[in-house]
């Protein structure tokens, strides 16, 4: 019985490349948006108002929520980067290490925790 095994790695599809790059850049852009206060919009739940970009909380209206805006900014930027990289030739796309999908968020986690130090004061 002649058994041959194919040990070649499958080539990443454009969709696979898009999702890989989206995940990597989403983590990077989320930390940047958090630290630099760059939400796409600000939601004010007390008044149910949405402002474009960063808007501070107004007196007697409750807190301003930036998290939704950070998610939108990060998603938009990551989608653009994923689209651009997925258009690259297969030869280049296949060289992107899959490990970046977990290494980058893991490395950024301490930065994100430190950026939230305001909330864990005693």
ABEGO torsion letter per residue (X at the ends): XBBBBBABBBBBBAAAAAAAAAAAAAAAAAAAAAAAGBBABBBBAAAGBBBBEBBBBBBGAEBBBAAAAAAAAAAAAAAAAAAAAAABBAAAAAABBAAAAAAAAAAAAAAAAAAAAAAABX
